[in-house]
Amino acid sequence: MNNTFESWSFTVTNPDSGTIKLSMLNPTTTPASYWVSDEFSANSDESTVRNIISEYTNKFFGAWVSVSR
Amino acid sequence: MFDANNVLTTSTAAAKSYKYKVDMPKLISGVTANAVVAIKVTSKSTITTLAPTLSVQSSAPINGSYAITCKDAQGISWSTLDIPYKSGHTWVQQHITNKIPFLADKIEVIPDYLHSYFENGISFNIKFTGLTN
């Protein structure tokens, strides 16, 4: 049996140096609640985005994600 | 990254859109997020998200139990009791030596850390140290 791992994406069109946040609806809380990331630039590199999202996934799912761009 | 013609590019200068692909390396139950919303603070960019619920979802974490069966030189099968999936290598060895007597004190179970997370799988090497006795 092969493992299938979760994968998702987001796309930034006309990326600039302005900042954004990601808000994740966390299914591990009751009721589900939004976790909001720190601000990061819309044209951030993969490493920055990985660190931002991993703060959430590591806290609630015990793992760092990998991010490619 | 994609250029103005939506063609994949490695040039940051030519890129008109960045697609960030997020991969979770650990099997989980359900999804990491039921929804993902991008909040623009000072950016003027356009951001679209494809949340985990609409993308590739994880297969279920591995759990449960298993048993190990071996045949002796006479062709008789010997089986362990069910071994809980998350048992460490010392417990696996204990199960084998308890229920497969011809292997007692003749094997060593060694973890090989093939998988990063228990949820993804477990793997051991069994080293035979004295089968001929």
N, CA and C atoms of all chains as a GROMACS GRO file, in nm:
protein
  606
    1MET      N    1   0.085  -0.119   0.000
    1MET     CA    2   0.000   0.000   0.000
    1MET      C    3   0.089   0.125   0.000
    2ASN      N    4   0.060   0.214  -0.091
    2ASN     CA    5   0.138   0.337  -0.097
    2ASN      C    6   0.075   0.445  -0.011
    3ASN      N    7   0.158   0.524   0.053
    3ASN     CA    8   0.108   0.637   0.130
    3ASN      C    9   0.080   0.754   0.037
    4THR      N   10  -0.028   0.823   0.064
    4THR     CA   11  -0.056   0.949  -0.006
    4THR      C   12  -0.048   1.061   0.097
    5PHE      N   13   0.028   1.162   0.064
    5PHE     CA   14   0.048   1.270   0.158
    5PHE      C   15  -0.029   1.395   0.114
    6GLU      N   16  -0.078   1.468   0.214
    6GLU     CA   17  -0.154   1.589   0.184
    6GLU      C   18  -0.069   1.690   0.107
    7SER      N   19  -0.132   1.752   0.009
    7SER     CA   20  -0.065   1.855  -0.070
    7SER      C   21  -0.168   1.959  -0.109
    8TRP      N   22  -0.133   2.084  -0.094
    8TRP     CA   23  -0.224   2.192  -0.132
    8TRP      C   24  -0.140   2.310  -0.181
    9SER      N   25  -0.206   2.415  -0.226
    9SER     CA   26  -0.129   2.524  -0.285
    9SER      C   27  -0.202   2.657  -0.271
   10PHE      N   28  -0.125   2.762  -0.289
   10PHE     CA   29  -0.186   2.894  -0.310
   10PHE      C   30  -0.102   2.968  -0.412
   11THR      N   31  -0.167   3.056  -0.484
   11THR     CA   32  -0.101   3.126  -0.595
   11THR      C   33  -0.109   3.276  -0.572
   12VAL      N   34   0.004   3.341  -0.590
   12VAL     CA   35   0.012   3.486  -0.579
   12VAL      C   36   0.038   3.542  -0.718
   13THR      N   37  -0.056   3.620  -0.767
   13THR     CA   38  -0.042   3.681  -0.899
   13THR      C   39   0.004   3.826  -0.882
   14ASN      N   40   0.096   3.867  -0.969
   14ASN     CA   41   0.162   3.998  -0.956
   14ASN      C   42   0.220   4.016  -0.815
   15PRO      N   43   0.308   3.926  -0.777
   15PRO     CA   44   0.362   3.931  -0.641
   15PRO      C   45   0.440   4.060  -0.616
   16ASP      N   46   0.415   4.118  -0.501
   16ASP     CA   47   0.488   4.240  -0.464
   16ASP      C   48   0.550   4.220  -0.326
   17SER      N   49   0.612   4.324  -0.277
   17SER     CA   50   0.680   4.312  -0.148
   17SER      C   51   0.587   4.348  -0.032
   18GLY      N   52   0.461   4.378  -0.066
   18GLY     CA   53   0.364   4.401   0.041
   18GLY      C   54   0.339   4.273   0.119
   19THR      N   55   0.269   4.286   0.230
   19THR     CA   56   0.257   4.171   0.320
   19THR      C   57   0.117   4.110   0.317
   20ILE      N   58   0.115   3.984   0.348
   20ILE     CA   59  -0.010   3.909   0.359
   20ILE      C   60  -0.002   3.821   0.485
   21LYS      N   61  -0.114   3.763   0.517
   21LYS     CA   62  -0.120   3.660   0.622
   21LYS      C   63  -0.199   3.543   0.566
   22LEU      N   64  -0.175   3.427   0.621
   22LEU     CA   65  -0.258   3.311   0.589
   22LEU      C   66  -0.341   3.276   0.712
   23SER      N   67  -0.465   3.245   0.687
   23SER     CA   68  -0.554   3.205   0.795
   23SER      C   69  -0.601   3.063   0.766
   24MET      N   70  -0.579   2.975   0.862
   24MET     CA   71  -0.610   2.833   0.843
   24MET      C   72  -0.723   2.795   0.940
   25LEU      N   73  -0.826   2.733   0.884
   25LEU     CA   74  -0.936   2.686   0.968
   25LEU      C   75  -0.894   2.552   1.029
   26ASN      N   76  -0.867   2.554   1.157
   26ASN     CA   77  -0.803   2.442   1.226
   26ASN      C   78  -0.908   2.338   1.270
   27PRO      N   79  -0.903   2.218   1.212
   27PRO     CA   80  -1.003   2.117   1.247
   27PRO      C   81  -0.976   2.047   1.381
   28THR      N   82  -0.861   2.074   1.442
   28THR     CA   83  -0.830   2.005   1.568
   28THR      C   84  -0.890   2.076   1.688
   29THR      N   85  -0.943   2.196   1.668
   29THR     CA   86  -1.005   2.266   1.781
   29THR      C   87  -1.157   2.246   1.775
   30THR      N   88  -1.220   2.255   1.890
   30THR     CA   89  -1.365   2.238   1.896
   30THR      C   90  -1.428   2.362   1.958
   31PRO      N   91  -1.508   2.438   1.883
   31PRO     CA   92  -1.530   2.421   1.739
   31PRO      C   93  -1.407   2.462   1.660
   32ALA      N   94  -1.405   2.429   1.531
   32ALA     CA   95  -1.293   2.467   1.447
   32ALA      C   96  -1.273   2.618   1.453
   33SER      N   97  -1.148   2.660   1.462
   33SER     CA   98  -1.120   2.803   1.475
   33SER      C   99  -1.006   2.842   1.383
   34TYR      N  100  -1.000   2.968   1.349
   34TYR     CA  101  -0.896   3.014   1.257
   34TYR      C  102  -0.766   3.044   1.332
   35TRP      N  103  -0.659   2.989   1.277
   35TRP     CA  104  -0.524   3.027   1.318
   35TRP      C  105  -0.472   3.125   1.214
   36VAL      N  106  -0.411   3.233   1.260
   36VAL     CA  107  -0.363   3.336   1.166
   36VAL      C  108  -0.212   3.347   1.176
   37SER      N  109  -0.147   3.346   1.062
   37SER     CA  110   0.000   3.348   1.058
   37SER      C  111   0.053   3.488   1.085
   38ASP      N  112   0.183   3.494   1.103
   38ASP     CA  113   0.250   3.624   1.103
   38ASP      C  114   0.244   3.681   0.961
   39GLU      N  115   0.270   3.810   0.951
   39GLU     CA  116   0.276   3.871   0.817
   39GLU      C  117   0.402   3.826   0.744
   40PHE      N  118   0.388   3.808   0.613
   40PHE     CA  119   0.505   3.781   0.530
   40PHE      C  120   0.482   3.843   0.392
   41SER      N  121   0.590   3.866   0.323
   41SER     CA  122   0.580   3.932   0.193
   41SER      C  123   0.512   3.842   0.092
   42ALA      N  124   0.435   3.904   0.003
   42ALA     CA  125   0.364   3.827  -0.100
   42ALA      C  126   0.460   3.762  -0.199
   43ASN      N  127   0.585   3.812  -0.203
   43ASN     CA  128   0.684   3.752  -0.294
   43ASN      C  129   0.791   3.675  -0.216
   44SER      N  130   0.753   3.621  -0.102
   44SER     CA  131   0.849   3.549  -0.018
   44SER      C  132   0.904   3.426  -0.087
   45ASP      N  133   1.025   3.387  -0.045
   45ASP     CA  134   1.082   3.262  -0.099
   45ASP      C  135   1.020   3.141  -0.028
   46GLU      N  136   1.054   3.024  -0.078
   46GLU     CA  137   0.994   2.901  -0.026
   46GLU      C  138   1.025   2.880   0.122
   47SER      N  139   1.146   2.915   0.160
   47SER     CA  140   1.189   2.892   0.298
   47SER      C  141   1.105   2.973   0.397
   48THR      N  142   1.078   3.098   0.360
   48THR     CA  143   0.997   3.184   0.447
   48THR      C  144   0.856   3.128   0.462
   49VAL      N  145   0.797   3.088   0.350
   49VAL     CA  146   0.661   3.034   0.354
   49VAL      C  147   0.658   2.903   0.432
   50ARG      N  148   0.759   2.822   0.413
   50ARG     CA  149   0.767   2.696   0.489
   50ARG      C  150   0.767   2.724   0.639
   51ASN      N  151   0.849   2.821   0.681
   51ASN     CA  152   0.856   2.852   0.824
   51ASN      C  153   0.723   2.905   0.877
   52ILE      N  154   0.656   2.986   0.797
   52ILE     CA  155   0.528   3.044   0.838
   52ILE      C  156   0.424   2.933   0.859
   53ILE      N  157   0.411   2.846   0.759
   53ILE     CA  158   0.307   2.742   0.766
   53ILE      C  159   0.345   2.634   0.867
   54SER      N  160   0.474   2.607   0.879
   54SER     CA  161   0.517   2.503   0.973
   54SER      C  162   0.492   2.542   1.118
   55GLU      N  163   0.487   2.670   1.144
   55GLU     CA  164   0.454   2.711   1.281
   55GLU      C  165   0.318   2.652   1.320
   56TYR      N  166   0.228   2.651   1.224
   56TYR     CA  167   0.093   2.595   1.246
   56TYR      C  168   0.097   2.442   1.244
   57THR      N  169   0.154   2.383   1.140
   57THR     CA  170   0.148   2.237   1.127
   57THR      C  171   0.229   2.168   1.238
   58ASN      N  172   0.339   2.230   1.278
   58ASN     CA  173   0.419   2.168   1.384
   58ASN      C  174   0.345   2.173   1.518
   59LYS      N  175   0.275   2.282   1.542
   59LYS     CA  176   0.203   2.296   1.669
   59LYS      C  177   0.085   2.199   1.677
   60PHE      N  178   0.012   2.183   1.567
   60PHE     CA  179  -0.112   2.105   1.574
   60PHE      C  180  -0.101   1.966   1.513
   61PHE      N  181   0.003   1.941   1.432
   61PHE     CA  182   0.014   1.810   1.366
   61PHE      C  183   0.152   1.748   1.382
   62GLY      N  184   0.242   1.816   1.451
   62GLY     CA  185   0.372   1.758   1.483
   62GLY      C  186   0.463   1.736   1.365
   63ALA      N  187   0.453   1.819   1.263
   63ALA     CA  188   0.542   1.802   1.148
   63ALA      C  189   0.562   1.934   1.074
   64TRP      N  190   0.680   1.950   1.020
   64TRP     CA  191   0.709   2.064   0.933
   64TRP      C  192   0.669   2.028   0.790
   65VAL      N  193   0.617   2.126   0.718
   65VAL     CA  194   0.585   2.103   0.577
   65VAL      C  195   0.707   2.137   0.490
   66SER      N  196   0.702   2.092   0.366
   66SER     CA  197   0.798   2.142   0.267
   66SER      C  198   0.719   2.227   0.168
   67VAL      N  199   0.784   2.328   0.118
   67VAL     CA  200   0.719   2.422   0.024
   67VAL      C  201   0.807   2.439  -0.098
   68SER      N  202   0.746   2.426  -0.214
   68SER     CA  203   0.817   2.455  -0.339
   68SER      C  204   0.742   2.565  -0.412
   69ARG      N  205   0.814   2.638  -0.499
   69ARG     CA  206   0.753   2.751  -0.568
   69ARG      C  207   0.784   2.742  -0.717
   70MET      N  208   0.710   2.913  -1.045
   70MET     CA  209   0.682   3.051  -1.089
   70MET      C  210   0.638   3.048  -1.235
   71PHE      N  211   0.549   3.139  -1.270
   71PHE     CA  212   0.497   3.144  -1.407
   71PHE      C  213   0.513   3.286  -1.463
   72ASP      N  214   0.545   3.293  -1.592
   72ASP     CA  215   0.564   3.425  -1.654
   72ASP      C  216   0.430   3.479  -1.704
   73ALA      N  217   0.435   3.590  -1.778
   73ALA     CA  218   0.313   3.657  -1.823
   73ALA      C  219   0.229   3.570  -1.915
   74ASN      N  220   0.293   3.472  -1.980
   74ASN     CA  221   0.220   3.380  -2.068
   74ASN      C  222   0.180   3.252  -1.996
   75ASN      N  223   0.194   3.253  -1.864
   75ASN     CA  224   0.160   3.139  -1.780
   75ASN      C  225   0.249   3.018  -1.810
   76VAL      N  226   0.372   3.046  -1.849
   76VAL     CA  227   0.470   2.941  -1.874
   76VAL      C  228   0.564   2.935  -1.755
   77LEU      N  229   0.595   2.812  -1.716
   77LEU     CA  230   0.682   2.792  -1.600
   77LEU      C  231   0.817   2.857  -1.624
   78THR      N  232   0.866   2.932  -1.527
   78THR     CA  233   0.995   2.998  -1.541
   78THR      C  234   1.073   2.986  -1.411
   79THR      N  235   1.204   2.994  -1.424
   79THR     CA  236   1.289   2.995  -1.304
   79THR      C  237   1.339   3.136  -1.277
   80SER      N  238   1.299   3.230  -1.360
   80SER     CA  239   1.343   3.369  -1.347
   80SER      C  240   1.249   3.447  -1.256
   81THR      N  241   1.302   3.495  -1.146
   81THR     CA  242   1.220   3.576  -1.054
   81THR      C  243   1.174   3.704  -1.123
   82ALA      N  244   1.261   3.762  -1.207
   82ALA     CA  245   1.228   3.887  -1.275
   82ALA      C  246   1.112   3.868  -1.372
   83ALA      N  247   1.108   3.751  -1.437
   83ALA     CA  248   1.004   3.726  -1.536
   83ALA      C  249   0.874   3.675  -1.474
   84ALA      N  250   0.880   3.637  -1.350
   84ALA     CA  251   0.764   3.573  -1.287
   84ALA      C  252   0.650   3.671  -1.266
   85LYS      N  253   0.532   3.632  -1.310
   85LYS     CA  254   0.412   3.713  -1.286
   85LYS      C  255   0.323   3.647  -1.182
   86SER      N  256   0.350   3.521  -1.154
   86SER     CA  257   0.276   3.457  -1.046
   86SER      C  258   0.363   3.351  -0.979
   87TYR      N  259   0.343   3.337  -0.852
   87TYR     CA  260   0.412   3.234  -0.774
   87TYR      C  261   0.306   3.134  -0.727
   88LYS      N  262   0.332   3.008  -0.759
   88LYS     CA  263   0.245   2.904  -0.705
   88LYS      C  264   0.324   2.830  -0.597
   89TYR      N  265   0.279   2.844  -0.474
   89TYR     CA  266   0.344   2.778  -0.362
   89TYR      C  267   0.275   2.644  -0.336
   90LYS      N  268   0.350   2.538  -0.349
   90LYS     CA  269   0.296   2.404  -0.325
   90LYS      C  270   0.341   2.359  -0.187
   91VAL      N  271   0.245   2.322  -0.105
   91VAL     CA  272   0.272   2.287   0.034
   91VAL      C  273   0.250   2.137   0.053
   92ASP      N  274   0.353   2.067   0.097
   92ASP     CA  275   0.345   1.922   0.114
   92ASP      C  276   0.365   1.884   0.260
   93MET      N  277   0.274   1.803   0.309
   93MET     CA  278   0.281   1.754   0.447
   93MET      C  279   0.348   1.616   0.445
   94PRO      N  280   0.460   1.600   0.516
   94PRO     CA  281   0.533   1.474   0.505
   94PRO      C  282   0.484   1.362   0.598
   95LYS      N  283   0.381   1.391   0.675
   95LYS     CA  284   0.333   1.295   0.776
   95LYS      C  285   0.188   1.259   0.745
   96LEU      N  286   0.155   1.132   0.751
   96LEU     CA  287   0.015   1.092   0.732
   96LEU      C  288  -0.067   1.143   0.850
   97ILE      N  289  -0.183   1.198   0.819
   97ILE     CA  290  -0.269   1.253   0.924
   97ILE      C  291  -0.413   1.207   0.900
   98SER      N  292  -0.492   1.214   1.005
   98SER     CA  293  -0.636   1.189   0.991
   98SER      C  294  -0.702   1.319   0.948
   99GLY      N  295  -0.779   1.317   0.840
   99GLY     CA  296  -0.844   1.439   0.794
   99GLY      C  297  -0.747   1.530   0.722
  100VAL      N  298  -0.765   1.659   0.744
  100VAL     CA  299  -0.683   1.759   0.675
  100VAL      C  300  -0.620   1.853   0.777
  101THR      N  301  -0.516   1.923   0.734
  101THR     CA  302  -0.452   2.019   0.825
  101THR      C  303  -0.537   2.145   0.840
  102ALA      N  304  -0.618   2.174   0.738
  102ALA     CA  305  -0.703   2.294   0.746
  102ALA      C  306  -0.829   2.271   0.664
  103ASN      N  307  -0.942   2.304   0.722
  103ASN     CA  308  -1.068   2.293   0.647
  103ASN      C  309  -1.081   2.403   0.543
  104ALA      N  310  -1.012   2.513   0.565
  104ALA     CA  311  -1.012   2.624   0.469
  104ALA      C  312  -0.883   2.703   0.490
  105VAL      N  313  -0.837   2.764   0.383
  105VAL     CA  314  -0.720   2.852   0.391
  105VAL      C  315  -0.761   2.984   0.328
  106VAL      N  316  -0.743   3.091   0.403
  106VAL     CA  317  -0.782   3.224   0.355
  106VAL      C  318  -0.659   3.313   0.356
  107ALA      N  319  -0.634   3.382   0.246
  107ALA     CA  320  -0.524   3.477   0.241
  107ALA      C  321  -0.577   3.615   0.278
  108ILE      N  322  -0.507   3.681   0.370
  108ILE     CA  323  -0.546   3.815   0.415
  108ILE      C  324  -0.441   3.914   0.366
  109LYS      N  325  -0.482   4.007   0.283
  109LYS     CA  326  -0.388   4.108   0.235
  109LYS      C  327  -0.373   4.217   0.341
  110VAL      N  328  -0.250   4.244   0.379
  110VAL     CA  329  -0.224   4.350   0.476
  110VAL      C  330  -0.183   4.476   0.400
  111THR      N  331  -0.065   4.471   0.336
  111THR     CA  332  -0.024   4.586   0.253
  111THR      C  333  -0.004   4.546   0.108
  112SER      N  334  -0.009   4.418   0.078
  112SER     CA  335   0.013   4.371  -0.059
  112SER      C  336  -0.104   4.407  -0.151
  113LYS      N  337  -0.070   4.433  -0.277
  113LYS     CA  338  -0.173   4.456  -0.380
  113LYS      C  339  -0.188   4.333  -0.470
  114SER      N  340  -0.117   4.227  -0.440
  114SER     CA  341  -0.121   4.106  -0.522
  114SER      C  342  -0.258   4.040  -0.514
  115THR      N  343  -0.283   3.955  -0.613
  115THR     CA  344  -0.404   3.873  -0.609
  115THR      C  345  -0.365   3.734  -0.560
  116ILE      N  346  -0.438   3.684  -0.464
  116ILE     CA  347  -0.401   3.556  -0.403
  116ILE      C  348  -0.520   3.461  -0.409
  117THR      N  349  -0.495   3.343  -0.463
  117THR     CA  350  -0.599   3.240  -0.464
  117THR      C  351  -0.545   3.118  -0.389
  118THR      N  352  -0.631   3.056  -0.313
  118THR     CA  353  -0.588   2.939  -0.236
  118THR      C  354  -0.666   2.816  -0.280
  119LEU      N  355  -0.597   2.704  -0.274
  119LEU     CA  356  -0.661   2.575  -0.300
  119LEU      C  357  -0.638   2.492  -0.174
  120ALA      N  358  -0.736   2.497  -0.086
  120ALA     CA  359  -0.720   2.438   0.047
  120ALA      C  360  -0.704   2.286   0.040
  121PRO      N  361  -0.653   2.226   0.148
  121PRO     CA  362  -0.637   2.080   0.150
  121PRO      C  363  -0.764   2.004   0.120
  122THR      N  364  -0.878   2.059   0.159
  122THR     CA  365  -1.004   1.988   0.133
  122THR      C  366  -1.034   1.978  -0.016
  123LEU      N  367  -0.972   2.063  -0.097
  123LEU     CA  368  -0.995   2.063  -0.241
  123LEU      C  369  -0.874   2.010  -0.318
  124SER      N  370  -0.774   1.965  -0.246
  124SER     CA  371  -0.650   1.920  -0.309
  124SER      C  372  -0.626   1.773  -0.276
  125VAL      N  373  -0.499   1.735  -0.268
  125VAL     CA  374  -0.465   1.596  -0.237
  125VAL      C  375  -0.471   1.577  -0.085
  126GLN      N  376  -0.550   1.480  -0.043
  126GLN     CA  377  -0.563   1.456   0.101
  126GLN      C  378  -0.482   1.334   0.143
  127SER      N  379  -0.444   1.334   0.266
  127SER     CA  380  -0.359   1.229   0.323
  127SER      C  381  -0.434   1.096   0.333
  128SER      N  382  -0.364   0.988   0.304
  128SER     CA  383  -0.420   0.858   0.343
  128SER      C  384  -0.411   0.846   0.495
  129ALA      N  385  -0.488   0.756   0.550
  129ALA     CA  386  -0.498   0.744   0.695
  129ALA      C  387  -0.365   0.700   0.755
  130PRO      N  388  -0.331   0.752   0.873
  130PRO     CA  389  -0.210   0.705   0.941
  130PRO      C  390  -0.218   0.555   0.968
  131ILE      N  391  -0.105   0.490   0.959
  131ILE     CA  392  -0.102   0.345   0.981
  131ILE      C  393  -0.114   0.319   1.131
  132ASN      N  394  -0.196   0.220   1.167
  132ASN     CA  395  -0.206   0.182   1.308
  132ASN      C  396  -0.254   0.037   1.315
  133GLY      N  397  -0.298  -0.005   1.431
  133GLY     CA  398  -0.347  -0.142   1.447
  133GLY      C  399  -0.240  -0.233   1.503
  134SER      N  400  -0.235  -0.354   1.453
  134SER     CA  401  -0.138  -0.451   1.503
  134SER      C  402  -0.103  -0.549   1.391
  135TYR      N  403  -0.002  -0.629   1.416
  135TYR     CA  404   0.041  -0.727   1.316
  135TYR      C  405   0.103  -0.846   1.390
  136ALA      N  406   0.124  -0.955   1.318
  136ALA     CA  407   0.190  -1.072   1.377
  136ALA      C  408   0.300  -1.117   1.281
  137ILE      N  409   0.398  -1.185   1.336
  137ILE     CA  410   0.508  -1.239   1.255
  137ILE      C  411   0.501  -1.391   1.260
  138THR      N  412   0.509  -1.453   1.146
  138THR     CA  413   0.504  -1.599   1.138
  138THR      C  414   0.633  -1.651   1.073
  139CYS      N  415   0.691  -1.754   1.133
  139CYS     CA  416   0.810  -1.818   1.077
  139CYS      C  417   0.791  -1.970   1.078
  140LYS      N  418   0.850  -2.038   0.981
  140LYS     CA  419   0.850  -2.184   0.981
  140LYS      C  420   0.984  -2.234   1.033
  141ASP      N  421   0.980  -2.341   1.113
  141ASP     CA  422   1.105  -2.400   1.160
  141ASP      C  423   1.156  -2.502   1.056
  142ALA      N  424   1.262  -2.570   1.089
  142ALA     CA  425   1.326  -2.661   0.993
  142ALA      C  426   1.234  -2.777   0.954
  143GLN      N  427   1.136  -2.808   1.040
  143GLN     CA  428   1.041  -2.915   1.010
  143GLN      C  429   0.920  -2.864   0.931
  144GLY      N  430   0.917  -2.735   0.902
  144GLY     CA  431   0.806  -2.678   0.827
  144GLY      C  432   0.688  -2.638   0.912
  145ILE      N  433   0.706  -2.640   1.043
  145ILE     CA  434   0.597  -2.602   1.134
  145ILE      C  435   0.597  -2.450   1.151
  146SER      N  436   0.477  -2.391   1.138
  146SER     CA  437   0.465  -2.246   1.151
  146SER      C  438   0.451  -2.204   1.296
  147TRP      N  439   0.519  -2.099   1.330
  147TRP     CA  440   0.510  -2.041   1.464
  147TRP      C  441   0.476  -1.893   1.445
  148SER      N  442   0.382  -1.844   1.527
  148SER     CA  443   0.340  -1.704   1.512
  148SER      C  444   0.345  -1.631   1.645
  149THR      N  445   0.377  -1.505   1.638
  149THR     CA  446   0.370  -1.420   1.756
  149THR      C  447   0.224  -1.389   1.787
  150LEU      N  448   0.202  -1.339   1.908
  150LEU     CA  449   0.074  -1.274   1.935
  150LEU      C  450   0.067  -1.147   1.851
  151ASP      N  451  -0.049  -1.083   1.848
  151ASP     CA  452  -0.059  -0.955   1.779
  151ASP      C  453   0.036  -0.854   1.845
  152ILE      N  454   0.114  -0.789   1.762
  152ILE     CA  455   0.209  -0.689   1.811
  152ILE      C  456   0.150  -0.551   1.783
  153PRO      N  457   0.127  -0.472   1.886
  153PRO     CA  458   0.074  -0.336   1.861
  153PRO      C  459   0.166  -0.261   1.764
  154TYR      N  460   0.104  -0.191   1.669
  154TYR     CA  461   0.179  -0.129   1.561
  154TYR      C  462   0.291  -0.039   1.611
  155LYS      N  463   0.269   0.035   1.719
  155LYS     CA  464   0.368   0.132   1.762
  155LYS      C  465   0.473   0.073   1.855
  156SER      N  466   0.477  -0.060   1.868
  156SER     CA  467   0.579  -0.122   1.954
  156SER      C  468   0.718  -0.093   1.900
  157GLY      N  469   0.809  -0.067   1.989
  157GLY     CA  470   0.948  -0.046   1.951
  157GLY      C  471   1.018  -0.179   1.925
  158HIS      N  472   1.143  -0.170   1.881
  158HIS     CA  473   1.215  -0.289   1.839
  158HIS      C  474   1.237  -0.389   1.952
  159THR      N  475   1.252  -0.340   2.075
  159THR     CA  476   1.275  -0.433   2.186
  159THR      C  477   1.150  -0.517   2.214
  160TRP      N  478   1.034  -0.453   2.200
  160TRP     CA  479   0.909  -0.527   2.219
  160TRP      C  480   0.885  -0.625   2.105
  161VAL      N  481   0.922  -0.587   1.984
  161VAL     CA  482   0.908  -0.680   1.872
  161VAL      C  483   0.994  -0.803   1.896
  162GLN      N  484   1.117  -0.780   1.942
  162GLN     CA  485   1.206  -0.892   1.970
  162GLN      C  486   1.148  -0.980   2.081
  163GLN      N  487   1.091  -0.916   2.182
  163GLN     CA  488   1.031  -0.991   2.294
  163GLN      C  489   0.916  -1.079   2.244
  164HIS      N  490   0.832  -1.024   2.157
  164HIS     CA  491   0.721  -1.102   2.101
  164HIS      C  492   0.773  -1.222   2.022
  165ILE      N  493   0.876  -1.201   1.944
  165ILE     CA  494   0.929  -1.311   1.862
  165ILE      C  495   0.989  -1.419   1.951
  166THR      N  496   1.070  -1.380   2.045
  166THR     CA  497   1.137  -1.482   2.127
  166THR      C  498   1.039  -1.553   2.220
  167ASN      N  499   0.928  -1.485   2.257
  167ASN     CA  500   0.830  -1.550   2.344
  167ASN      C  501   0.750  -1.658   2.273
  168LYS      N  502   0.719  -1.636   2.146
  168LYS     CA  503   0.626  -1.725   2.077
  168LYS      C  504   0.688  -1.805   1.962
  169ILE      N  505   0.809  -1.774   1.928
  169ILE     CA  506   0.877  -1.851   1.824
  169ILE      C  507   1.006  -1.905   1.888
  170PRO      N  508   0.993  -2.014   1.964
  170PRO     CA  509   1.102  -2.056   2.053
  170PRO      C  510   1.231  -2.092   1.981
  171PHE      N  511   1.221  -2.138   1.857
  171PHE     CA  512   1.347  -2.175   1.791
  171PHE      C  513   1.430  -2.053   1.752
  172LEU      N  514   1.372  -1.934   1.766
  172LEU     CA  515   1.448  -1.811   1.741
  172LEU      C  516   1.493  -1.742   1.871
  173ALA      N  517   1.451  -1.798   1.986
  173ALA     CA  518   1.485  -1.734   2.112
  173ALA      C  519   1.636  -1.722   2.128
  174ASP      N  520   1.679  -1.606   2.164
  174ASP     CA  521   1.821  -1.576   2.186
  174ASP      C  522   1.906  -1.592   2.059
  175LYS      N  523   1.840  -1.597   1.945
  175LYS     CA  524   1.916  -1.615   1.820
  175LYS      C  525   1.891  -1.503   1.720
  176ILE      N  526   1.818  -1.403   1.761
  176ILE     CA  527   1.795  -1.291   1.670
  176ILE      C  528   1.814  -1.160   1.745
  177GLU      N  529   1.834  -1.057   1.666
  177GLU     CA  530   1.837  -0.921   1.719
  177GLU      C  531   1.753  -0.835   1.626
  178VAL      N  532   1.654  -0.764   1.682
  178VAL     CA  533   1.569  -0.676   1.602
  178VAL      C  534   1.624  -0.534   1.611
  179ILE      N  535   1.651  -0.477   1.496
  179ILE     CA  536   1.719  -0.348   1.490
  179ILE      C  537   1.633  -0.250   1.410
  180PRO      N  538   1.601  -0.134   1.467
  180PRO     CA  539   1.523  -0.036   1.388
  180PRO      C  540   1.610   0.022   1.277
  181ASP      N  541   1.549   0.047   1.161
  181ASP     CA  542   1.630   0.108   1.054
  181ASP      C  543   1.583   0.249   1.018
  182TYR      N  544   1.481   0.299   1.088
  182TYR     CA  545   1.440   0.439   1.073
  182TYR      C  546   1.415   0.478   0.928
  183LEU      N  547   1.353   0.387   0.854
  183LEU     CA  548   1.322   0.415   0.713
  183LEU      C  549   1.219   0.527   0.701
  184HIS      N  550   1.126   0.533   0.797
  184HIS     CA  551   1.018   0.630   0.789
  184HIS      C  552   1.039   0.742   0.891
  185SER      N  553   1.004   0.862   0.850
  185SER     CA  554   1.025   0.978   0.938
  185SER      C  555   0.927   0.979   1.054
  186TYR      N  556   0.810   0.922   1.033
  186TYR     CA  557   0.706   0.925   1.135
  186TYR      C  558   0.644   0.786   1.148
  187PHE      N  559   0.609   0.749   1.273
  187PHE     CA  560   0.541   0.622   1.296
  187PHE      C  561   0.415   0.611   1.210
  188GLU      N  562   0.348   0.723   1.193
  188GLU     CA  563   0.222   0.723   1.116
  188GLU      C  564   0.244   0.679   0.971
  189ASN      N  565   0.366   0.697   0.920
  189ASN     CA  566   0.394   0.664   0.779
  189ASN      C  567   0.434   0.518   0.760
  190GLY      N  568   0.487   0.456   0.863
  190GLY     CA  569   0.532   0.318   0.851
  190GLY      C  570   0.641   0.288   0.952
  191ILE      N  571   0.666   0.160   0.972
  191ILE     CA  572   0.776   0.118   1.059
  191ILE      C  573   0.857   0.012   0.984
  192SER      N  574   0.980  -0.001   1.019
  192SER     CA  575   1.066  -0.096   0.950
  192SER      C  576   1.177  -0.141   1.044
  193PHE      N  577   1.201  -0.272   1.046
  193PHE     CA  578   1.307  -0.328   1.131
  193PHE      C  579   1.394  -0.422   1.048
  194ASN      N  580   1.516  -0.434   1.088
  194ASN     CA  581   1.602  -0.542   1.037
  194ASN      C  582   1.608  -0.650   1.144
  195ILE      N  583   1.599  -0.775   1.102
  195ILE     CA  584   1.615  -0.885   1.195
  195ILE      C  585   1.748  -0.952   1.165
  196LYS      N  586   1.838  -0.946   1.261
  196LYS     CA  587   1.971  -1.002   1.244
  196LYS      C  588   1.973  -1.141   1.310
  197PHE      N  589   2.005  -1.243   1.232
  197PHE     CA  590   2.013  -1.378   1.285
  197PHE      C  591   2.154  -1.402   1.340
  198THR      N  592   2.159  -1.447   1.463
  198THR     CA  593   2.289  -1.457   1.529
  198THR      C  594   2.325  -1.600   1.567
  199GLY      N  595   2.238  -1.701   1.541
  199GLY     CA  596   2.277  -1.834   1.584
  199GLY      C  597   2.178  -1.940   1.543
  200LEU      N  598   2.130  -1.930   1.419
  200LEU     CA  599   2.021  -2.019   1.377
  200LEU      C  600   2.061  -2.166   1.370
  201THR      N  601   2.189  -2.195   1.356
  201THR     CA  602   2.231  -2.332   1.336
  201THR      C  603   2.233  -2.412   1.467
  202ASN      N  604   2.220  -2.346   1.583
  202ASN     CA  605   2.228  -2.420   1.710
  202ASN      C  606   2.093  -2.480   1.747
   0.00000   0.00000   0.00000
